[in-house]
Amino acid sequence: MMFPPPDSTLPMRPPRRCWLLGMLALGAAGAPRAQPTPAGRVVASFSVLADMAREVAPAGVEVTALVGPDTDAHVFKPSPADGRRLAQADLVLVNGLGFEGWIERLVRASGYRGTLVVAAEGLKARRGSGAHGHGHGHGHAHDVDPHAWHDPAHARHYVTRIAEALAARWPDRAAEIASRRADYLSRIEALDRRLRERLAAVPREQRRAIVSHDAFGYLGAAYGIDFFAPQGWNTHSEPSAATVARLIRQIRQQQVRAIFVENISDPRLVERIAREAGARVGGTLFSDALSRPGGPADSYLKMFEHNVTTLAQALGA
Amino acid sequence: MDTWLQPFVEFAFMRRALVATLALALGSAPIGCLLVLRRMSLVGDAMSHAVLPGAAAGFLLAGMSLPALSLGGFVAGLVVALGAGFVTRATPQREDASFAAFYLTALALGVLLVSLRGSQVDLMHLLFGSVLAVDDAALLQIAGVTTLTLWALALAWRPLLLESCDPGFLRSVGGPGAAAHLAFLVLLVANLVSAFQALGTLMAVGLMMLPAAAARFWVARIVPMCALAAAIGAGAGAAGLLLSYHTELPSGPCIVLVCGAFYLLSVLLGRRDGILPRRWRARLHYTA
């Protein structure tokens, strides 16, 4: 959904109040100097979108994410500060497909009147497998799988839409945005090619994995990997012997090569299950959030490379 | 027959869980019996908190390494146990009071140390294992501690027993009271910490105390009591695992609940102290 652009630019705040706010910020952060006011503020709903926006946004535009790195969007509780950031934003980016159940209420409550850019709009969405089985309410409509950014083709669609919205908001920077967008798109494409080559070394019949977080349907469709949900892991609490036995049987029957089961609380248990069933414990896949800066997946490109490389390593002979 | 054997035949993790439970029952049941005799039945719970500062220190020094966490936990548990033991022997205070004082201090220190790093890593979670996730290292550790415990009990049974029942007498006859006390505390901490790490707190403390408390209702003499407690623990371990397998309930609580059922049964029917046998005996007394 595209809301009509605001009919006027944001009014300047009275200088006196600005000064007061600046003093407050100084007192709170203890910063030696006041930050220069950004040329514009873009607020993205979660870290992946924010990273994409940073790659194409013109210089001086500040991009922040409501749900930051290493944080689960499903349990996000907006704070009054988030409402204020939305109210002050020049552009708000969301994923759509029901990924952010809370965002529309938050945007409405904040009084933000600008454009709400839905990055996944226009994509052909996958149906969710329905086998969520990890007990958190995504709250998406019609059980659509919202994790579309795990397909590089869709990521390019995201970037294109974000860049178009930025150019519409800052028409005088359109040239800069267009060149940054072209550069970023070509980097995504190059990575996509390289990773497909990497995965080609793994025979198709070996590409079978159990993943506890049902978030990689798009990746599986794009790269030819079969993902299965662990049957009956519907709880974060201590599992029963029956659940463990069922998972071991499932791994043997479906001839799964690797398991990525994050919501088994005890890493030793995953290790035991894998060893007994003749599979491999895969490692960490990033699905809904980037890692913190300096982590293995602190940008979209690094996250995607990390995921596919981890999969290729776990599934390969 | 399938109901009883098939899970253990098909799945290695069930066999491992069973062996670990049996070993734990064998080693910690006598320790539990001695604790019951000393009126120290709640000390196992206290220890599960007392290990925290050691684990946290291990984490701060060596990072996420399980041996470091366990070693730290063992040292912290030992310090708490020795400190409490020292105060008990050096002052007229009761052992339970000094244990409470030491473990609470340790717990506070542990919480402080964990918050120093400000990490979201759940140390307690890593430190306390699950009976379904017993790997080779955990199995060897439990079996090793059990072997050590049984040897130590066999070699130092009389002083240990006397020290638990009547420390004043042991001292008055010039027995090795301090050495016996020390040995007992080392055994206690070793059993608890190794079981925490392999099987989790609930299993460790539950399999130590519940069978001992249940056995007390049946027999008066200490050696049969230890044997009975070990047998109850082993039986409850097997029954609890099967219950968990067939009913989809978590394994640790299942095993401890079966122990609890044994205990309730013993409260009612125990030949020595049970409620109903005492009534019957009283009635026989009147009519005879």
Interface residues (C-beta under 8 A of the other chain):
Chain A: S237 E238 P239 S240 A241 A242 T243 V244 A245 I248 S265 D266 P267 R268 L269 E271 R272 I273 E276
Chain B: P7 E10 F11 A12 F13 M14 R16 A17 H125 L126 G129 S130 L132 A133 V134 D135 A138 L241 S244 Y245 H246 T247 E248 L249 P250 S251 G252 P253 C254
